Amino acid sequence: MTECAPTSVLENHEVQNQPAARQDIDLWADDLPLREAAIGASARPDILQKAGRRFGSAEIRQAAQDAQRDLPRLNLFDRNGRRLDEVDFHPGYHQVMENGLNAGYAAVAWDGNPGGHATHAALVYMQMQVEPGAGCPMTMTYAAVPALRHDQALFDAWAPKLTSGIYDPSLRPIWEKSGATLGMAMTEKQGGSDVRANSTKAARDGDHYRLTGHKWFCSAPMCDGFLTLAQADGGLTCFLVPRWLDGERNTIRLQRLKNKLGNHANASSEIEYHNALAFRLGDEGAGVRTIIEMVHHTRLDTAIAPAALMHAALAEAHHWASHRSAFQRKLIDQPLMRQVLADLALDWEGALAVSMFMARSFDHDDDASRALARIGVALAKYLSNKRAISVVAEALEVLGGMGYVEDTPMPMLYREAPLNSIWEGSGNVICLDILRTLTREPGAAEALNGVLDAGCGNDSRFDAALAEHRARWPGIPGEGDARWFAESLANLLTAAALMQTAPNAVVSGYITSRVVNHRGQIAGTVAGLDTEAILARLDPQA
């Protein structure tokens, strides 16, 4: 059966020169840099091939768009005045969640097979191009697993549900569910990133605890439980707070949903604990040390997410430029357009390569890999997120007025672009963490230098830039130099990562424009790029 096309010949004009929206997209087969970086990181192509077709399908992308437009609704009471403290979502949100968890988003890293974290990172990359909001609870579910190892009983009860690959949104206690999600609630008004200033109180109640206090951000309030921090007698302590108890609701009160710039499908909220039942995770006073494993793994996802947003925006821009004409030529055939798109693509390729390189280090349990993951993921998160904002903005501009219209995905991508720079540590917090890691963990500097030294000998400009960096900062700089130092080091690490999987046109272009900085301050103000080779990797179907 042939579907009837929209009417193009109207009463007073004919619709022409308007590129059609992309339909089914294969986010794996159509993304050569992803395949190179993922296979180089020993990710599992069988899982990613299937997920790429499904994540990019018109059906899932429509479900994502529905979830973004029909916002979550807070449902505090039933008709009789009894408390519910629930959030209602559009069915599209549940469809996206089911799709991601079924694909292995939260599970594949923990199934014992090689390349699990790299495969997870590639799934995150594909998910974030379609619906970033649903990625939040899935990322926290993935990242909670290592933190739960601080208590064997909690791990045994929760980890199999978190890694089941099943989405079960029913309002039942964990032991009655086939699958579960786990969120996080750390931030309070008075402290923000300074979680040691938290004032939520924990009082012992037999073998358990009762929490009382307010959390300024609870990222996904319909999760089955939350890792949270509260002050116990022994100091700041980590707790697991279940959402649902045996036949009743834990006393977690939703105050309001956050009215956010973006991430609209995700119901970020404020909550209060009213003597809520909680299970201690780790020792009293060791709260930060206990929950840091969750933070560390969520940082991997916030490092690869900007690569996803950049690719989604650039793919739309390239598709538009390839099918739209101006001044008697296709936009993509105009030299300045090609220069701009190729320049932007280098930021995307760099972000993808360095984050997948870091995911590979998560898959190894030796001291050097753990140290590299600790410092490298912070560097990748810092640089890639700073660049995502300008890349998405420039890509939006390629579409002109259409890029500013909600009928395209560009406004959603633009609103999402700043988020991952804030989540799990904003720019200054990350830069200070980089300095602190290099100061306190000598193995991190050693592992990082090993990667940088391995990149030497491939390009004399890289070698010179590395030597200049080390001459400028022979030791750990003071706070005033933290951003400059972090940017320089992250650029060098990104170039070294690109050398492992990307072709010379990309590596050389990145070194020219990002490491050596032979360019202006605005996208497209760079000479010497092999635009033909770079753009051929951006959208093979254009």
N, C-alpha and C positions, 0 to 999 in steps of 0.2 A: 504494500500500500504506500502510495506516494503522499507525503505530507504537503499540504498547501502552503506555499511560501507567502510571506507578508506582501502586501500590495506596494509596489515601488513607484508606479505611475499614479500620481495623485492629481487632484483637480487643477492645481496651478503650478505644479513642478514635478520633476522626476527625481527620486532619491538616487544620487550617484556619488561616486568617490568617497563612500563611507565603508571602511573595512568591516567585514562581518566579525562578530565576536567569535573567539576560538571555542570550539566544541570539545570533543574528547581530546585530552592531552595526555601523552605518555610521559610522566615526569621522570622516568628512568631512561627509556630508550632515546628520548629526544634531548638528553642532557649529557653530552660527551664528557665535560669536565667532572660531573658527578661520578660517572662510571669510572673514569681514570682514578680519581681520588679515593673512591670507595674500594675499588679492587686493590689499589696500592696499599690501603689500610687493612686488607684481608676481610672486608665485609662480605656478606653472603648474598651473591647476586640472585639466587633463586627466590629469596624472600623479597628483595628489592624490585625485581622484575615484575612480580605479581602486584606489589603495592603501588608501583609507579603507574600502572594502568588504572588501578582502582582509585587512588587518591586524585588523579587528574581527570577522572571521568566527569562528564557533564552532570551526571546524577549527584555525585558527592559535592561538586562545586556549587550546584544549585541548593543543596541542603545547607552548605556553609553560608551561602548568601542569605538564605531565609533566616538562619540563626543570627546573623549579624544585623539584620533589619528588624526582626521581631524580637525585641530585647527581653532578657530575663525579667521576671516579675516577682517581687517579694510578696509572700503570702504568710502573714504573721498569725492569723487566727482563722478558725473555721466559722461557719455561720452562727454557731452557738457561743462564740467567744472563747473557745478553748484554743490554747496556743498550738501552733503548727511549726513556726520558724522554718519555713520551707521556701524554696525558689522554684518557680515554674519556668520551664524552658520550651522553646519551640521544638517540635519533633525533629527538625533538621539538626539541632544541636546533638540530640541523642544519636542520630544517625551518624554524625561525624565522629562522636566519641566511640561508638561501636566499631566503626570502620578502623579507627586508629588502634584501639586496643586489640581487636582481632588480628590486625597485621603484625602485632608484636611490639608495639611502641614501648610499653612498660615491661615487657617480659623477655625480649630476645637477649638482652645483655646479661641475663641471669640464668640462662638455660644450660650453661656449662659448655657450649660449643665455641670454637674459636671465632674471633671477630665480632663478638656480641655487641660491644659498645660502639664499634664502627658502624655496624648494621643499624643499631639504634639511632646513631647520629644522622645517618642517611634518611631514616624514616622521619626524624624530626624535621630535617631539611625539606622533605616533600610535604609533610603536614603543614608546616608554617607558611608555605606558599598558598595554601587553600583556606585554612581557618586557624589563625594563630591562637584565638581565645581558648578553644578546646585543648590546645596543646598544654596549657597551664596545669590542669589537674593530672594530665597524663605524664607530664614531666616530673611533677612532684611524686607521683606514684612510683615511677622508675627510680627516682633519687632516694626515696625513703628506705629502700631495701638494705643498703649497707649500714644505715644508721640503726636499724632494728637489730643488728647483730650484737648490740650492747646488752641485749636481754634475750636469752635463748627461748624462754617461754613466749614472749611477745613475737619473736621472729617466727617461731613454729606456728603460731596462730594466724599471723597476718601475711607473712611473705608468700605462702602458696596462693592466697586470694589475690594479692597484688600482681602476681606474675602468671595468673591463669590464662590471660589472653581473652577474658570474657568480660563484657560490660554488663553489669547488673545494677541498675539504678534504684532497685526496690529499697524501701525503708525498713530494713531488717537488720538485726545484729549480725556481726561478721560470721558467726558460725553457721548461720542459715543461708549464706549467700554463696553463689558460684564464683563471683569475682568482686573485687573491691578497689576503691581508690583511696589515696591518702593525701591530705593536704598539709598546709603549714600555716601557723598563726604565731608570728614572733613580734611583729612591729607594734610599738605602742606610741602614743602621741608625744610623750616627753623625750623619747630617746631616738626614735627612728633607727638608723643603722647602729646606734650605740645600745645594743640589746642589754648590756649590763645595767642600764638605767631602768629596766623593766620593773614594774611595781605589782604585777599580778602575784597573788599570794597562793602558796600551796600548803595545806594543812594535812597532816597524816590522819588517815582514817583506817585503822587496822593495817591490812597489807597494802592498802591503796592510799590515794590522796584525794583531796577536794580542792578545786581551784576556784578562786574568786578574783575577778579583774576584767579589764577591757583590752581588746586588741583592735588597733587602728586599721590594720589590713589583715583580712583572712581571704586568701586568694581564691578559694573555691569552696564555698560554704556547704555544698551538698555532698562533699566527700564523706566517706564512711568513718573518717577519723582525722585527727590533726596532730602533727608534732608541734609542740608549743613549749615556751620557756616560762618559768615562774620561779619566784623566790621561795625556797624551802628553808628549813632551819640551817641547813648546811651551805646555803648560797644558791645562786642561779642554777636551776636544774631543768633537764629536758623531760617532758612527759608526753605520753600518747593519750589523747582524749578521744574516746569513741563517740561517734555521733548518735548511735542507736544502742540501747540497752535491751535487756530481756523484757519485751512487751511494753517498754516505755522509752521516752526520749530523754537523752542526757540534757541537763539544764544548761544548754548553750543557746543563748538568746541572740537572734539576728537583730541588729539595730537599724541598719539601712544598707542599701546597695550603693556602691560608689558610682557617681556620675562621671565617668572617665572620658578622657580624650579619645581613646580607642579601646581595642580589646573588648568590644561591645558584647560578644556572645558569652563572655565569661563573667560570672556574677560576683566580682570582687566585693567584699562587704566589710562592715564593722560588726564585731560580735562581743558579747559579754559572757563570761563564765559566772554562773550563780551557784557556787558550791558544786561544780561539775565534777563527776567521777573521772579520775585520771590514773594512769599507770606510770610509774617512774621508769625512765629509760636511761640507764647509766647511773653513776653515783650522784648523790647530792653535791652540788657545787661544781659539777663538771658539765653543765648544760651546753656551753658553747663548744667544748671539745666533743661532746656527743653528737650534736646536730650539725657540726661542720661537714661531716661526710655527705649529708643531704645537700648542703649548700654547694659543696664542691662539685657534685654531680649535676645539680641544676645549672651551674655555671657552664658546663659543657654545652648544654642546650641553648643557653643565652649567647654562647659564642657562635654557634652555627645558625641560629635563627636569623641574624642580619644577612647572612649569605642567601638564605631563602627569600627574604623580602626583596633583596637586590635583584635576584634572578627573576622573581615573579614580575617585578616592575619593568626590568629590561626586556624580558620576553614580550610583554605587552607593547612596549615602545617599539621594539624591532618589528613585531607583527604589523603594527600601525604604519610604520615607516615603509614597510615592504609592500603595502597595499594602498597607500594613499599618494596621490600626485599633487604637486604644486609647482607652478611656473614651468609646466610642460615636462616635468620629470618626476619619477618616483622619488619620494623623500630619501629612500635608502641609497639612491644613486648620487645624491648630492654630497660632495666631499666634506663639507663642514658637518653634516649630519653623521656621516660615517666616522669622522674624527671624534665627535662627542660620544657616540655610542661605544666605540672601541675603547676610549679612555675610561668610561664608566665600567665597562666589562672587566677591566683589570682589577678594580676593587672587588667585584663579585668573585672573580676567579681566585684572588688572593685570600678572601675570607673563607671560601669553600675549602681551599687546599690546606690552610693552616688549621682550621677546625677539624677536618677529617684526620689530619696528621696528629692532632692532640687526642682524638678519639682512639687512635691506634695505641697511644701510650696508656690509655685507660684499660686496654685489653691485656696489658702485661703487668705482672705482680712483683717484678723485681724493684729494688730500691731506686735505681736510676729512672725507670719509667714512671714510678709514682712521683718522684721529685720533678720530673719534666712535666707531668700532667698538672702538678700543683702550680708551677710558675707559668707554663705555656698557655693554659686555658685562661688565666687572668689577662695575659698579654693579648690573646686573640679576642677575648670579649671586649677589651677596652678599644682596640683599634677598629675592629670591624663594625661595632655599633656606632662609633663616631662617624664613620664613613657612610653608613646605611642611609642616614637622614638626607644627605646631599645627593646621593645616588638616586634615591626614590624621587626626590624633588625634581631632579633633572629629567628623569624618565617620564614623570608626569607631564613636564613641559613639552615633551616631544608630541604628545597628543593634543596640545593646545587646549582650547576650551573643553574638549571632551574629557581630558584628563582630570578636570575639576568637577566632573559630573558623576553622581553616585551610580549611574548605569554601568560604569566601568569599575574595575577593582582598584584603580589608582588611589582614590581617597582613603579607602580602607588601609592600603599598604602605607600610605603617607602617615596616617594616624598611628599605625603600629611601629613605625620606624624608631621613635625614641624609647620605646618601652624597655627593650632588653638591655639598654645601657643603664637603666635605673634598677631593674630587677636584680637581686643578689649583689648589690653594691654599685652605686653610681660611680661616675668617672674618678672623682677624687678618692673615694674609698678604695677602688681597685688599684689606683696608682700607689697609694700608701701601702696597700696589701702587697704589691709587687716589691716595694722596698723592704718591707718587713720580712717577706719570704726569703729574699736574697741575703738578708742580714742573719736570720735565725736558722736557715736551712742551707748550709754550704753545699749539700748535694744538689740543690736546685740550680745554683749557679754552674756547678760542674756539668750537670746534664744539659743545661741550655747551651753552654759553651761548646759542648761536644757536637750538638746539632749545627751550630753556627760554623764551627771549624770544618765540619764535613762538607759545608757548602763552598768552601774556598777552593780555588783552582778552576772553577767553571766560568767565572766572569771577573775580570780584573777590577771592574768598578765595584762589585760587591766586596771584593777583598779590601779595596781601599776604604770603602765606607765602614766596614767592620773595624778596621784598624783605627779609623778616625773616631768611631764611637768609643772604643776602648781607651784611646788617648784622652778624649774629653772627660770620660768618667772612669778613671783607673780604679775607683772604689765605688761604694754606694753613695749616691748624691744626697743632698739635703732635700727637704720637702719642696723647696722652691723650684727645683729642677725636675720634680717627679714626673710631670706630664711630658716634658721634652724627652727625658730619659726613656719613659715607657713607650712613647711613640717611635723613637728611633729603634729601640730594641724589638718592638713588635714588627716594624717594617722589615728588619733584617731576618727575623724568624719566619715571616710570611714568604719572603724571597727564597729562603732555604727550603721551605715546604714546597713551594712551586717547582723548584729544581728537581724534585723527586718524581713528579708526575706530569707536569705541564710542558708543552712544546716551547721551543726557543722563542718564538714570537711573543708569547705571553711572559716568559721569564725575563727576557731582555726589555720588553716594554715596561714591566713592573719595576725593574731596577732603574731604568732610565727616568721614570716619572715619579716613583715613590721613594726609592732608596737614595739615588743621586739627586733627585729633585730638580731635573732640568725641565721645568714647567712653570706656568703661571699658577694662580690661586683658584681658578675656576675650571670646571671640567671642559675638556676640549682644547685647552691652551698648552698643548704639548706637541712636539715634533718627533718624527722618526718612528712612529708606530706602524707596524704591519697591520693596517686596518683590515685588509682582506682576510688574513689568517685568523685574526682575533674574532671578527664578526661571523666567520664561518662556524665558529664553535658556539655561538649564542643561540641560534634558533635554526636548526637544519631544515625545518618544515616551511620556513618563510618563503 
